[in-house]
Amino acid sequence: AKLLVLHGPNLNLLGSREPEVYGRDTLADIDARLTSQAQAAGHQLSSFQSNAEHALVDRVQQARAEGIDWILINPAAFTHTSIALRDALAAVAIPFIEVHLSNVHAREPFRRHSYLSDLAVGVVCGFGAESYALALDAALHRLT
Ligand code: DQA
């Protein structure tokens, strides 16, 4: 099957961005581990990061044409603001898991609301880079 990992704004800075909150792994480290985790299970994984809402919306729309079976998405700040990203995910109707490195419920109150969570199959947050691995594990289980 085909899986797509989407990373929202500022996640390109992982490794140097508030490492006490987000850890020291870079996005390239995370993507490389996810790719081999998916390949080991016999599946294909691609990833995409953008700081731009429209680029993420376009990538979600494109996912349907490409036959993507599962999406893992860390929408970053767009979690709390983006009706457009929510609508795109609803439109393509591809099952997705919402991922956050930090425990968004233990931070500022504005991070507690997500425009995506109620459409997600599930949400994983608070485990640092491991949040992505746990989410991928859940998706892979549902594929086999
Ligand atoms: C984040 C949490 C968001 O609130 C924040 O805006 C981010 C990263 C996380 O992975 O913990 O950029 O999605």
Boltz pocket constraint, residues with backbone or C-beta under 6 A from the ligand:
constraints:
  - pocket:
      binder: B
      contacts: [[A, 9], [A, 10], [A, 74], [A, 75], [A, 76], [A, 77], [A, 78], [A, 79], [A, 99], [A, 100], [A, 101], [A, 102], [A, 103], [A, 104], [A, 111]]
      max_distance: 6.0
